[in-house]
């Protein structure tokens, strides 16, 4: 058994060390899929946000936070009213972050505050706080009326 392991190790060492960058294999997706067919979130992937009888389409950012959030869907959460411009919910698990200080928050922005506070903004305003972008509702008209001034139940799918 020992000679076999030594021979296999030498074989692998010689073959791996002789590869150049031009010898990289071309990896094809299984079953003839293209990259567009895969379930990996990419820039411009959309989700649906349902608030009562209203439904909105949101486009996700192309980042690890949005991908991690997308992987947790579908979820229905009870979001809490905050400051007359946002609804928030603390997710049960932390998401990766890459914070920015946007300065201006726009109605329809979906962001993460800290590493687990999901925030849906329904008004445009200036803010000194830092967030990680998750996505944005494509057409936020009607969002403020849908969320109202109370705590709400929101489904993300």
MDAnalysis code that builds the backbone (N, CA, C; Angstrom):
import MDAnalysis as mda
import numpy as np

u = mda.Universe.empty(471, n_residues=157, atom_resindex=np.repeat(np.arange(157), 3), trajectory=True)
u.add_TopologyAttr("name", ["N", "CA", "C"] * 157)
u.add_TopologyAttr("resid", np.arange(1, 158))
u.add_TopologyAttr("resname", ["UNK", "UNK", "UNK", "UNK", "UNK", "UNK", "UNK", "UNK", "UNK", "UNK", "UNK", "UNK", "UNK", "UNK", "UNK", "UNK", "UNK", "UNK", "UNK", "UNK", "UNK", "UNK", "UNK", "UNK", "UNK", "UNK", "UNK", "UNK", "UNK", "UNK", "UNK", "UNK", "UNK", "UNK", "UNK", "UNK", "UNK", "UNK", "UNK", "UNK", "UNK", "UNK", "UNK", "UNK", "UNK", "UNK", "UNK", "UNK", "UNK", "UNK", "UNK", "UNK", "UNK", "UNK", "UNK", "UNK", "UNK", "UNK", "UNK", "UNK", "UNK", "UNK", "UNK", "UNK", "UNK", "UNK", "UNK", "UNK", "UNK", "UNK", "UNK", "UNK", "UNK", "UNK", "UNK", "UNK", "UNK", "UNK", "UNK", "UNK", "UNK", "UNK", "UNK", "UNK", "UNK", "UNK", "UNK", "UNK", "UNK", "UNK", "UNK", "UNK", "UNK", "UNK", "UNK", "UNK", "UNK", "UNK", "UNK", "UNK", "UNK", "UNK", "UNK", "UNK", "UNK", "UNK", "UNK", "UNK", "UNK", "UNK", "UNK", "UNK", "UNK", "UNK", "UNK", "UNK", "UNK", "UNK", "UNK", "UNK", "UNK", "UNK", "UNK", "UNK", "UNK", "UNK", "UNK", "UNK", "UNK", "UNK", "UNK", "UNK", "UNK", "UNK", "UNK", "UNK", "UNK", "UNK", "UNK", "UNK", "UNK", "UNK", "UNK", "UNK", "UNK", "UNK", "UNK", "UNK", "UNK", "UNK", "UNK", "UNK", "UNK", "UNK", "UNK", "UNK", "UNK"])
u.atoms.positions = np.array([
    [0.819, -1.193, 0.000],
    [0.000, 0.000, 0.000],
    [0.868, 1.264, 0.000],
    [1.974, 1.220, 0.781],
    [2.854, 2.382, 0.874],
    [3.465, 2.739, -0.481],
    [3.953, 1.766, -1.305],
    [4.496, 2.118, -2.620],
    [3.436, 2.782, -3.513],
    [2.189, 2.349, -3.406],
    [1.112, 2.931, -4.209],
    [0.907, 4.398, -3.843],
    [0.887, 4.725, -2.566],
    [0.695, 6.101, -2.108],
    [1.860, 6.979, -2.561],
    [3.081, 6.456, -2.465],
    [4.251, 7.221, -2.897],
    [4.181, 7.476, -4.402],
    [3.816, 6.450, -5.172],
    [3.720, 6.597, -6.626],
    [2.633, 7.602, -6.998],
    [1.494, 7.538, -6.327],
    [0.394, 8.455, -6.602],
    [0.796, 9.894, -6.263],
    [1.475, 10.068, -5.150],
    [1.928, 11.403, -4.742],
    [2.902, 11.974, -5.765],
    [3.863, 11.172, -6.217],
    [4.820, 11.637, -7.221],
    [4.123, 11.979, -8.536],
    [3.183, 11.142, -8.949],
    [2.444, 11.378, -10.182],
    [1.690, 12.717, -10.108],
    [0.979, 12.938, -8.993],
    [0.234, 14.180, -8.826],
    [1.169, 15.385, -8.787],
    [2.291, 15.266, -8.097],
    [3.238, 16.370, -7.997],
    [3.766, 16.746, -9.371],
    [4.153, 15.771, -10.168],
    [4.705, 16.036, -11.495],
    [3.638, 16.657, -12.388],
    [2.436, 16.135, -12.376],
    [1.389, 16.659, -13.248],
    [0.908, 18.042, -12.831],
    [0.795, 18.279, -11.551],
    [0.340, 19.595, -11.092],
    [1.404, 20.644, -11.331],
    [2.648, 20.327, -11.047],
    [3.712, 21.326, -11.201],
    [4.007, 21.632, -12.656],
    [3.612, 20.762, -13.579],
    [3.896, 21.017, -14.989],
    [2.806, 21.831, -15.668],
    [1.735, 22.166, -14.971],
    [0.657, 22.953, -15.566],
    [1.075, 24.399, -15.685],
    [0.680, 25.023, -16.772],
    [0.888, 26.460, -16.911],
    [-0.475, 27.125, -16.901],
    [-0.507, 28.455, -16.851],
    [-1.784, 29.159, -16.833],
    [-2.552, 28.946, -18.129],
    [-1.868, 28.587, -19.200],
    [-2.545, 28.347, -20.470],
    [-3.198, 26.975, -20.537],
    [-2.886, 26.115, -19.569],
    [-3.447, 24.769, -19.562],
    [-4.710, 24.656, -18.717],
    [-5.247, 25.761, -18.253],
    [-6.421, 25.706, -17.382],
    [-7.584, 25.080, -18.133],
    [-8.261, 24.127, -17.497],
    [-9.377, 23.469, -18.168],
    [-10.568, 24.411, -18.313],
    [-11.341, 24.200, -19.321],
    [-12.581, 24.941, -19.500],
    [-13.668, 24.126, -18.815],
    [-14.316, 24.734, -17.864],
    [-15.356, 24.039, -17.102],
    [-16.706, 24.436, -17.656],
    [-17.428, 23.458, -18.125],
    [-18.754, 23.694, -18.670],
    [-19.790, 23.398, -17.591],
    [-20.863, 24.199, -17.502],
    [-21.926, 23.890, -16.561],
    [-22.557, 22.544, -16.903],
    [-23.079, 21.827, -15.895],
    [-23.685, 20.527, -16.154],
    [-24.946, 20.643, -17.003],
    [-25.246, 19.586, -17.720],
    [-26.470, 19.452, -18.503],
    [-26.678, 20.565, -19.521],
    [-25.599, 21.132, -20.051],
    [-25.729, 22.148, -21.078],
    [-26.239, 23.491, -20.580],
    [-26.264, 23.723, -19.252],
    [-26.716, 25.008, -18.733],
    [-25.742, 26.090, -19.143],
    [-26.219, 27.315, -19.194],
    [-25.336, 28.459, -19.363],
    [-25.239, 29.159, -18.025],
    [-24.341, 30.097, -17.903],
    [-24.181, 30.828, -16.643],
    [-25.484, 31.518, -16.254],
    [-26.254, 31.968, -17.252],
    [-27.512, 32.647, -16.964],
    [-28.553, 31.707, -16.368],
    [-28.405, 30.389, -16.577],
    [-29.372, 29.421, -16.088],
    [-29.144, 29.053, -14.622],
    [-27.995, 29.362, -14.080],
    [-27.681, 28.909, -12.732],
    [-28.468, 29.692, -11.700],
    [-28.499, 29.179, -10.459],
    [-29.215, 29.831, -9.373],
    [-28.349, 30.831, -8.629],
    [-27.137, 31.067, -9.080],
    [-26.263, 32.014, -8.416],
    [-26.764, 33.428, -8.692],
    [-27.056, 34.195, -7.620],
    [-27.537, 35.548, -7.858],
    [-26.490, 36.380, -8.606],
    [-26.967, 37.161, -9.534],
    [-26.087, 38.055, -10.262],
    [-26.695, 39.440, -10.210],
    [-25.931, 40.397, -10.644],
    [-26.424, 41.758, -10.684],
    [-27.749, 41.793, -11.433],
    [-28.672, 42.561, -10.927],
    [-29.997, 42.728, -11.519],
    [-30.960, 41.583, -11.220],
    [-30.624, 40.675, -10.313],
    [-31.591, 39.652, -9.933],
    [-32.716, 40.330, -9.167],
    [-33.930, 39.903, -9.430],
    [-35.079, 40.541, -8.802],
    [-35.765, 39.634, -7.795],
    [-36.349, 40.269, -6.791],
    [-37.174, 39.583, -5.809],
    [-38.501, 40.323, -5.745],
    [-39.465, 39.700, -5.108],
    [-40.767, 40.324, -4.935],
    [-40.949, 40.645, -3.461],
    [-41.509, 41.815, -3.181],
    [-41.798, 42.251, -1.816],
    [-43.304, 42.481, -1.745],
    [-43.952, 41.765, -0.841],
    [-45.407, 41.843, -0.721],
    [-45.760, 42.478, 0.615],
    [-46.563, 43.547, 0.550],
    [-47.021, 44.274, 1.733],
    [-48.534, 44.396, 1.605],
    [-49.262, 43.621, 2.404],
    [-50.722, 43.626, 2.275],
    [-51.116, 43.180, 0.890],
    [-51.912, 44.016, 0.201],
    [-52.340, 43.706, -1.169],
    [-51.399, 44.266, -2.223],
    [-50.360, 44.958, -1.797],
    [-49.419, 45.574, -2.736],
    [-48.212, 44.667, -2.960],
    [-47.730, 44.652, -4.185],
    [-46.560, 43.854, -4.536],
    [-45.573, 44.744, -5.282],
    [-44.299, 44.646, -4.902],
    [-43.244, 45.453, -5.507],
    [-42.123, 44.536, -5.975],
    [-41.472, 44.928, -7.054],
    [-40.298, 44.217, -7.544],
    [-39.069, 45.008, -7.115],
    [-38.094, 44.290, -6.571],
    [-36.842, 44.931, -6.167],
    [-35.686, 44.259, -6.885],
    [-34.708, 45.040, -7.261],
    [-33.498, 44.528, -7.890],
    [-32.404, 44.465, -6.837],
    [-31.783, 43.290, -6.716],
    [-30.738, 43.094, -5.722],
    [-29.403, 43.634, -6.208],
    [-28.590, 44.048, -5.262],
    [-27.214, 44.453, -5.546],
    [-26.404, 43.203, -5.887],
    [-25.285, 43.389, -6.533],
    [-24.381, 42.283, -6.830],
    [-23.299, 42.268, -5.745],
    [-23.674, 41.750, -4.561],
    [-22.718, 41.675, -3.455],
    [-23.033, 40.475, -2.559],
    [-22.139, 40.171, -1.658],
    [-22.311, 38.991, -0.800],
    [-23.493, 39.142, 0.145],
    [-23.787, 40.356, 0.546],
    [-24.927, 40.579, 1.432],
    [-26.225, 40.231, 0.726],
    [-26.396, 40.728, -0.474],
    [-27.609, 40.441, -1.247],
    [-27.731, 38.950, -1.543],
    [-26.609, 38.304, -1.851],
    [-26.651, 36.862, -2.114],
    [-27.051, 36.090, -0.863],
    [-26.517, 36.486, 0.287],
    [-26.873, 35.812, 1.533],
    [-28.337, 36.060, 1.875],
    [-28.809, 37.283, 1.652],
    [-30.213, 37.584, 1.902],
    [-31.095, 36.760, 0.964],
    [-30.745, 36.720, -0.311],
    [-31.518, 35.958, -1.310],
    [-31.604, 34.482, -0.925],
    [-30.525, 33.954, -0.365],
    [-30.501, 32.540, 0.028],
    [-31.474, 32.244, 1.171],
    [-31.851, 33.272, 1.922],
    [-32.768, 33.064, 3.055],
    [-34.236, 33.155, 2.650],
    [-34.495, 33.500, 1.397],
    [-35.876, 33.686, 0.941],
    [-36.522, 32.376, 0.551],
    [-37.822, 32.277, 0.648],
    [-38.785, 33.304, 1.032],
    [-38.887, 33.435, 2.559],
    [-39.148, 34.651, 3.002],
    [-39.403, 34.888, 4.425],
    [-40.532, 35.905, 4.571],
    [-41.271, 35.756, 5.640],
    [-42.297, 36.726, 6.013],
    [-41.926, 37.233, 7.389],
    [-41.854, 38.558, 7.533],
    [-41.393, 39.166, 8.775],
    [-42.336, 40.281, 9.209],
    [-42.318, 40.562, 10.494],
    [-43.057, 41.694, 11.041],
    [-42.083, 42.839, 11.225],
    [-42.242, 43.867, 10.386],
    [-41.325, 45.005, 10.417],
    [-41.890, 46.117, 11.289],
    [-41.010, 46.747, 12.041],
    [-41.368, 47.794, 12.980],
    [-41.190, 49.169, 12.347],
    [-42.156, 50.046, 12.581],
    [-42.097, 51.434, 12.107],
    [-40.990, 52.179, 12.833],
    [-40.265, 53.031, 12.076],
    [-39.191, 53.822, 12.672],
    [-39.128, 55.186, 12.000],
    [-39.283, 56.234, 12.758],
    [-38.991, 57.618, 12.351],
    [-39.807, 58.155, 11.179],
    [-40.893, 57.516, 10.812],
    [-41.713, 58.020, 9.719],
    [-41.079, 57.902, 8.351],
    [-40.010, 57.046, 8.238],
    [-39.374, 56.901, 6.930],
    [-38.858, 55.499, 6.644],
    [-38.964, 54.588, 7.614],
    [-38.415, 53.251, 7.410],
    [-39.153, 52.206, 8.249],
    [-39.005, 50.969, 7.834],
    [-39.454, 49.795, 8.582],
    [-38.227, 48.931, 8.783],
    [-38.119, 48.283, 9.954],
    [-36.949, 47.448, 10.202],
    [-37.343, 46.126, 10.852],
    [-36.435, 45.162, 10.696],
    [-36.605, 43.827, 11.276],
    [-35.216, 43.251, 11.523],
    [-35.015, 42.687, 12.729],
    [-33.736, 42.041, 13.033],
    [-33.786, 40.589, 12.560],
    [-32.950, 40.272, 11.595],
    [-32.854, 38.914, 11.062],
    [-32.307, 37.977, 12.133],
    [-32.669, 36.700, 12.101],
    [-32.186, 35.759, 13.112],
    [-30.698, 35.435, 12.988],
    [-30.115, 35.659, 11.820],
    [-28.680, 35.408, 11.634],
    [-28.037, 36.624, 10.968],
    [-26.787, 36.833, 11.292],
    [-26.038, 37.954, 10.716],
    [-25.732, 37.695, 9.246],
    [-25.640, 38.764, 8.490],
    [-25.257, 38.701, 7.079],
    [-23.899, 39.377, 6.920],
    [-23.169, 39.045, 5.860],
    [-21.901, 39.739, 5.602],
    [-22.177, 41.224, 5.336],
    [-21.239, 42.067, 5.657],
    [-21.441, 43.505, 5.476],
    [-20.319, 44.137, 4.663],
    [-20.679, 45.231, 4.032],
    [-19.730, 46.089, 3.327],
    [-20.371, 47.484, 3.355],
    [-20.194, 48.169, 4.460],
    [-20.955, 49.387, 4.702],
    [-20.492, 50.580, 3.864],
    [-21.475, 51.422, 3.591],
    [-21.262, 52.702, 2.929],
    [-22.090, 53.739, 3.685],
    [-21.720, 54.977, 3.566],
    [-22.528, 56.064, 4.108],
    [-23.126, 56.782, 2.906],
    [-24.358, 56.425, 2.542],
    [-24.915, 56.947, 1.294],
    [-25.230, 58.440, 1.311],
    [-25.411, 59.025, 2.495],
    [-25.773, 60.437, 2.551],
    [-27.258, 60.630, 2.340],
    [-27.730, 60.273, 1.179],
    [-29.161, 60.333, 0.886],
    [-29.703, 58.920, 0.771],
    [-30.768, 58.659, 1.502],
    [-31.494, 57.396, 1.428],
    [-32.695, 57.664, 0.525],
    [-32.984, 56.747, -0.376],
    [-34.103, 56.934, -1.292],
    [-35.240, 55.978, -0.952],
    [-36.457, 56.435, -1.187],
    [-37.626, 55.575, -1.007],
    [-37.430, 54.324, -1.853],
    [-37.609, 53.169, -1.238],
    [-37.438, 51.906, -1.933],
    [-36.119, 51.228, -1.656],
    [-35.176, 51.915, -0.991],
    [-33.897, 51.291, -0.656],
    [-34.114, 50.174, 0.358],
    [-33.467, 49.052, 0.120],
    [-33.471, 47.914, 1.042],
    [-32.027, 47.739, 1.479],
    [-31.785, 47.933, 2.790],
    [-30.415, 47.925, 3.280],
    [-30.299, 47.153, 4.581],
    [-29.065, 46.942, 4.973],
    [-28.754, 46.268, 6.225],
    [-28.034, 47.268, 7.118],
    [-28.549, 47.437, 8.336],
    [-27.876, 48.287, 9.321],
    [-27.213, 47.351, 10.318],
    [-25.946, 47.564, 10.580],
    [-25.206, 46.581, 11.369],
    [-25.068, 45.325, 10.526],
    [-25.158, 44.163, 11.180],
    [-25.052, 42.929, 10.396],
    [-26.325, 42.098, 10.382],
    [-27.406, 42.614, 11.004],
    [-28.625, 41.804, 11.013],
    [-29.924, 42.600, 10.962],
    [-29.852, 43.916, 10.892],
    [-31.076, 44.727, 10.884],
    [-31.450, 45.084, 9.446],
    [-32.485, 44.413, 8.952],
    [-33.003, 44.644, 7.615],
    [-33.864, 45.903, 7.647],
    [-33.587, 46.844, 6.740],
    [-34.310, 48.111, 6.733],
    [-34.881, 48.370, 5.343],
    [-36.179, 48.660, 5.311],
    [-36.866, 49.041, 4.080],
    [-37.269, 50.506, 4.232],
    [-36.704, 51.359, 3.402],
    [-36.974, 52.792, 3.476],
    [-38.130, 53.138, 2.547],
    [-39.085, 53.938, 3.052],
    [-40.223, 54.319, 2.223],
    [-40.309, 55.826, 1.987],
    [-39.344, 56.584, 2.472],
    [-39.251, 58.017, 2.218],
    [-37.801, 58.348, 1.853],
    [-37.597, 59.414, 1.113],
    [-36.259, 59.886, 0.771],
    [-35.846, 60.936, 1.795],
    [-34.601, 60.824, 2.304],
    [-34.118, 61.759, 3.309],
    [-32.599, 61.655, 3.413],
    [-31.990, 62.607, 4.091],
    [-30.538, 62.584, 4.330],
    [-30.256, 61.818, 5.608],
    [-29.131, 61.076, 5.613],
    [-28.775, 60.277, 6.780],
    [-27.260, 60.217, 6.951],
    [-26.789, 60.331, 8.191],
    [-25.355, 60.195, 8.451],
    [-24.944, 58.752, 8.744],
    [-25.906, 57.832, 8.763],
    [-25.634, 56.448, 9.154],
    [-25.051, 55.627, 8.011],
    [-24.377, 54.542, 8.387],
    [-23.775, 53.622, 7.418],
    [-24.637, 52.373, 7.282],
    [-24.757, 51.890, 6.065],
    [-25.560, 50.716, 5.748],
    [-24.822, 49.857, 4.722],
    [-25.269, 48.617, 4.598],
    [-24.836, 47.755, 3.515],
    [-26.017, 47.619, 2.560],
    [-25.767, 47.893, 1.306],
    [-26.852, 47.837, 0.316],
    [-27.244, 46.388, 0.011],
    [-28.553, 46.147, -0.040],
    [-29.081, 44.841, -0.436],
    [-29.779, 44.964, -1.785],
    [-30.588, 45.993, -1.948],
    [-31.309, 46.173, -3.202],
    [-32.151, 47.426, -3.179],
    [-33.011, 47.543, -4.179],
    [-33.855, 48.727, -4.303],
    [-35.137, 48.343, -5.031],
    [-36.264, 48.831, -4.510],
    [-37.538, 48.631, -5.194],
    [-37.483, 49.418, -6.501],
    [-37.822, 48.742, -7.589],
    [-37.702, 49.341, -8.919],
    [-38.622, 50.542, -9.110],
    [-39.865, 50.424, -8.694],
    [-40.843, 51.515, -8.830],
    [-41.502, 51.709, -7.461],
    [-40.916, 52.585, -6.632],
    [-41.417, 52.728, -5.266],
    [-42.700, 53.556, -5.118],
    [-43.281, 54.028, -6.221],
    [-44.528, 54.784, -6.082],
    [-45.570, 53.853, -5.453],
    [-46.254, 54.352, -4.466],
    [-47.241, 53.562, -3.741],
    [-46.675, 52.854, -2.525],
    [-45.361, 52.867, -2.369],
    [-44.741, 52.187, -1.232],
    [-45.140, 52.824, 0.090],
    [-45.062, 54.147, 0.170],
    [-45.403, 54.848, 1.409],
    [-46.838, 54.548, 1.833],
    [-47.765, 54.556, 0.885],
    [-49.163, 54.248, 1.191],
    [-49.321, 52.789, 1.634],
    [-48.559, 51.885, 1.022],
    [-48.663, 50.457, 1.365],
    [-48.166, 50.179, 2.780],
    [-47.092, 50.846, 3.190],
    [-46.531, 50.572, 4.523],
    [-47.235, 51.356, 5.619],
    [-47.779, 52.528, 5.292],
    [-48.475, 53.331, 6.297],
    [-47.562, 53.750, 7.435],
    [-48.183, 54.103, 8.551],
    [-47.420, 54.585, 9.700],
    [-47.463, 53.597, 10.866],
    [-47.569, 52.335, 10.557],
    [-47.705, 51.293, 11.585],
    [-46.704, 50.169, 11.326],
    [-46.616, 49.240, 12.262],
    [-45.829, 48.026, 12.038],
    [-46.552, 47.196, 10.983],
    [-45.792, 46.481, 10.175],
    [-46.400, 45.761, 9.056],
    [-45.800, 44.356, 8.905],
    [-46.520, 43.517, 8.193],
    [-46.011, 42.195, 7.813],
    [-45.584, 42.288, 6.343],
    [-44.352, 41.838, 6.083],
    [-43.791, 41.919, 4.735],
    [-43.269, 40.538, 4.333],
    [-43.580, 40.144, 3.130],
    [-43.049, 38.885, 2.588],
    [-42.020, 39.230, 1.504],
    [-40.858, 38.616, 1.620],
    [-39.805, 38.757, 0.612],
    [-39.674, 37.394, -0.062],
    [-39.809, 37.391, -1.394],
    [-39.674, 36.108, -2.116],
    [-38.999, 36.293, -3.457],
])
